[in-house]
Amino acid sequence: MNTLNQQYEEKVRPCIDLIDSLRSLGVEKDLALPAIAVIGDQSSGKSSVLEALSGVALPRGSGIVTRCPLELKMKRRREGEEWYGKISYQDHEEEIEDPADVDRMIREAQVKLAGVGVGISDDLISLEIASPNVPDLTLIDLPGITRVAVKGQPENIGEQIKRLIQKFITKQETISLVVVPSNVDIATTEALKMAQEVDPNGDRTLGILTKPDLVDKGTEESVVEIVHNEVIHLKKGYMIVRCRGQKEITERVSLTEATEREKAFFNDHLHFNTLYNDGHAGIPKLAEKLTLELVLHIERSLPRLEEQIEEKLAQTQAELDRYGCGPPADAAERVFFLIDKVTAFTHDAISLTTGEELKCGDKFNVFSILRKEFGKWNAQLDHSGHNSACVLSGQDLQQQLE
């Protein structure tokens, strides 16, 4: 599945591991990290693409099946090494013994985070998979875009999903992987529309066309034009893939067999075979392209990310310095430390009651602020000529305050 040479792999894995480790440390709460977010309308074939890339079955069905953001971390292992899986969310972490358990465990995690039913949650589920048959790649799968609420869903479910998607794709550090069925008008898809709103020049958007076997006869050339970037231009271009359909899933066609069938489909297709030969079609080519795009994106983002981390560290250190030294380790010294703090607090409280200037951090106390505001008020009253004997002037109030 992967044709990346050893030298390239040695360059790829450290870059992706670096960002994954920063995300696991919670850095993304403060800083945006490079990522590929997978978005698409409901029934666009999003789950099928992720299944083909990861080699495991993900939750499927009608309606909303992706109810939480799913971070899919794939790590390629050497030939002969065993499959490994791990799922984690909030404070829970659990290894997965059997690839067949992935679907069930993701559904259980979604119930814990989003509740029973068809609601959604912003909480991230992280799924790590290591296997000789997966690419070195990390993707974030987001709920499919829906327009109409079904039974059990809140009326604004569509807006909730869009808000969650925008939370990810608005960030300049995120590549939007937009999944669109080949048999629909690409210009009408909500997912591509959302990507264009935050990335009007198409600099960080990659299009994936699915279900090429469902294209109506006579419209194949229009699909070829889309993949050739001649309809809606995206700088990262388009890919087209054919994944397992529902019939093949029912017949338990393996993902390996599905990849072979995909290759045969494109090779034998009168219109799409050129796309395959040019490297624009097929899951293996998509895996290579996504890995390359993510690594290049990480490399471009690292200098700015380093600056942001240094700025955040400086801000945090400055805030820590404001609090002074922490309690000493020695028990006897801690008593004197506490006495000093209580004494300082008492002194500040007395100073406040007498109206003394007291600076706390970068702000002055209320008396200092009031003096300035009454001074402004006095100047305004004098200028407007509204001073009267029955109303205290700003100067009078200021004198009384002092």
N, C-alpha and C positions, 0 to 999 in steps of 0.2 A: 504494500500500500504506500509506503514511503520510499522515495528515491533520493532523499537527501543524503549527501555523502558524509563521511565521518567528520571531516573538518567543519562542515556547516553545522552539524549537530552539536559540536563542542561550543559553537558560538551561540546557538539558539537556546539551549537549556539554561545556561546561567542568566540570560536576560529575563526569561520568563519566570524562573525561580525567584529572582530578585523582586519582581513586582508582586508575585504571589505571596512572598514572605512579608512584604510591606502591607499588603491587604489583610493578611491574617493577624498582623499586629494592631490593626485598627487605624492605620495611618490614613485610610480613605475617608475617615470621619472629618479630618481636617484638610486633607489635600486630595485632589483628583489624580487618580492613577491611570496609566494607559490601559485600555481594555477594548475588547470587541463585544458589543452588545447585539444580540440576535433579536430582531423584531419582525413582526408580520401579522397580517390579518388572521382571524381564526380560519382554520382549515387551509392554510397556505402551504403546508408541508414542512413547517419549521421543525417539528419533532422528528420527522423522518430524516432530515438532514443531520440533526444532532446524533441520532441513532447510528447513522451510517458512519459518522466521524468517530464516535466513541466506542462502537461495537456492543453497546448494551441497550436494552429496551427501556425507553422512558415512558412516563405516563401518557396515555392516549385516550381518546374518546371525544364525544361531542361536547360543545360548550367550552368553558374555561378549564383546561387541565393543568396548565402552568399557573399556579396561584401565588407563587413567591418567586423572586429572582433566584435563579439557579446558577451558581458559579460552577462550571464544568472544567475541572483541571485535568488535562490529559498529559501523561508522561510516557514517553516511549521507552520500553525496556529492551534489553538485549534478547536475541533469539534464545529460546529455551527457558527464559525466566518466567515464573508463574504470574498469573493475573492477580492484581491487588486492587482493592477498593476501600474507600473510607468516606463516610458521610458525617458532616458536622453542621450544627446550627445552634445559636445561642451558647449555652454551656454544655451542650450534648455533643459527644463524639463517639463514633462507633465504626469498627471495621466491618467490611462486607465480605463474607466468606464465598458467596456464590453470585455470579453476575446476574442470575435470574431474580435475585432479591432486590435489585436496584429499584425497579418500578414500585414495589410495595413500600420500600423504606422511604422513598421520596414522598409518596402519598401520605404516609404516616407523619412525616415531618411537616407537610403542608397543613395537615389537620391540627397539629400542635401549635403552629404559628398563625394560621389563618382561621382556625375553627372548623367545625363540621359544616359542610355545605359548599357553597360556590363563591365565597368571598375571597378577597386577596389580601396580601400583607407585604409590607416593605422589607421584612426581615429576610436576610440572605441565607440560602441553603448552599453549602459547599459540598460538591461531589468530586472526589479525587479518584482517578482511574489510572493505573499503570499497567501497560501491556506491550508486547512486541508489535501489536497490530494497530496502535493508535499514534497519531502525530503528537509532537511536542507543541501543545496549544492550550490556551485557556480562553473560554467563551463564557459570556453571561447571558443566559436565556431569560427572556421576559415574557409576561403573559401575552397571549394573542389579543389583538384589538377587536373588540366587539362593539356593535352599534345598538343592539336591542337587548334589554335585560330579560332573562327568562325566569321561570318560577324559582323563588328562593334567593334571587339576586336583588341587591338594592337598585333603585331606579337609575342612580347615577354611576352604575358600575363601569360604563364606558369612559366616563370622565376620570374615575379612579385609576383605571388602567393607563389612560393617556398621561395622567400626572406622574405615575410611576415610571413609565417609559421616558418621559421628558426629563425626569430626574437624572437619568443616565446619559441619554444622547445629547443633552444640551452641553455637557462638558466637552471642551475642545480636545481633551485627552482620549475621548471615546470614538472608536470606529463603529459606525452603524452597519450591521450586516442585515440588509433588507431582503426578506424572503417573499417572493411573488410567484404565484402559479403562472405557468406559460399560457394557459387557456383563458386568461382574463386580460382586460385592458389595463396595462401597467399604469397608465396615467390616472386611473380612478382608485388605485389602492391607497388606503389610509396610511399604511406604514411608510410608503415612499413619500407621501405628502408630508408626514411628520418629520421625516429625515430632511427633506428639502427646506422646511421652515427653520431648522437650526443649522443647516449646512447648505445654503443656497447655491454655492459653487460646486457642490459635490466633491469637495476635497477629501472628506473622510467618510464617504459612503460607498459601500460595495453591494452590488445587486446580485441576488441568487435567484435564478428561474428554476422552478420545480415542475413536476408533472408534464414533461414534454410529450409523453405518450397519449395525453388527453387533448392535444392541440387539434382543432378542426382542420380537415383537409382543405388545402388552399390558402391557409394562413401561416404556413411554416416559414415563408420568407420574411414575414413581419417579425417573427421570433428571432430569426437570424440577424435582422437589422438591429434589434434591441441588444443582443449579445455583442454585436459589433460596435455598440455605443453610438448608434446613429439616430436614436429616437429621443431619449432623455439622457443627456451626457453626464457621466460620472467619471471623475478622474481615476478612480480605482477600477472602473470597468464593471463587467458582468461575468458571471459563470452560469452554466446550466447543468443540472444534475437530474438523474432519474433514480429515485429511491424506491423502496418497497411500497407497493400499494396495499390496500386493506385485504385484497384477495390473497396476495402473497404472504401477508402476515397470518391470515387464517390458515393457509396451507403450511405454515411454519417454515417458510423459505429462510435459510440462514442469511446473515449479513454478508458472509463471504460469497455465497451463491448470488445474492442480490448484486454485488459488485461486478461479478462476471456477466450477469444478465444486462447490467447497465452498459458495460463495455460493448457487448454484442449489439445492443439496441442502437448505440451511436454509430458503430462501425457499419451497420446495415442500413442506416437511415439515409435516404437520398439527399435530404437537405441539411441534416445536422452532423453528418460525418466530417465535414470540413471543420466544424467547431471543435470536434474531438481531436482531430489531427493538429489543430492550431493551439491546443492546450487550454481551450475555453470550456471544456465539458468534462464531467466525471468527478466523482468523489475524491479519488486520489489527487487529481490536479487541484481541486478545491482545497484539500488539506495542505498541500504545499504552498499555495498562494496565501492562505490565511496565516500560516506560520510565518512566512516571509513578511507579510504586511504587519503582523503584530511586532515582530522583532525590529523592523525598521522604525515603526511607530514608537517603540520603547526607546530606541537609541536616540531618536530626535527629541524625545521628551525628557531624557535624563538630565541634561544641563539645567533646564528650568526647574525640574523636580528637586534637584540638589539645592538650588537657590531657595526654593520654597521651604525645604526642610531646615536650612540654615536660618532663615527668617523666623520660622516657628520656634526653633530652639532658642534663638536670641530673645524672642518675646516671652517665652516660658521662663527662661533664666532671669530676665528682668523682673517678672512677676514674683518669682521665688525670692529674689534679692530683697524685694519690698517687705517680705515677712521676716527678714533677718535670719539668724542662726536658729536651728532647731533645738529641741531639748537635748541636754548632754546625756551621755551614756551612764555616768555615775549617779547613783540614787541620791546621794547627799547634794550633789551639784544641781540636780533637778529641783530640789526644794528651793534653793536660792534663786534658780531660774524662774520658778513660779512666783516667788515673792516679788522679784523685779518686774514681772509682767503685770501683777496685780497693782503694784505701786504706780507703774506708768499709766495704767488704765485709770486709776483714781485721780492722778494728777490731770489727765486729759479731761475727765469729767468735771473737775473743779474749774478748769480753765474755760470750759464751754459755758458754765453757769455765769461766769464773770464777763463773758463776751470777748475773751482774748483770742487773738489770731492763732488758729490752730490748723496746721496743714496735715491732711491725711492722704498720703499718696500724692497725686497731682491735683487734688481738689481742696479748696478752702472750706472752712466751716460755714454754717448758715448765716452767722452774723456778718461775716465779711461779704457774703453775697448780697445780703439785705442792704448793707451800706451802699454798695454800688448801685443797686436797683433804686433805692430812695434818692440817690444823687441824680440818676437819670430822670426820675419822676419830678424832682425839684426843678431841673433845667427845663423840662417840658412845660410845667405849670407857669414858670416865669415867662417862657416864650409865648405861651398862648394868652397870658394876661387874665387867667381865670382865678387868680388868688383872691380870696375873700376872707373877711373876718370870721365867718362861721365855719370855715374849712381849714384844717391844719395844712400848712404848706409842707412841701417835701423837706424843706430845711428844718422846720419844727420837728417833723417825725424823725429826721436823721439825728437831730440834737437829743431828742428824747431817747432814742435807741442808744446813743453813745453815753 
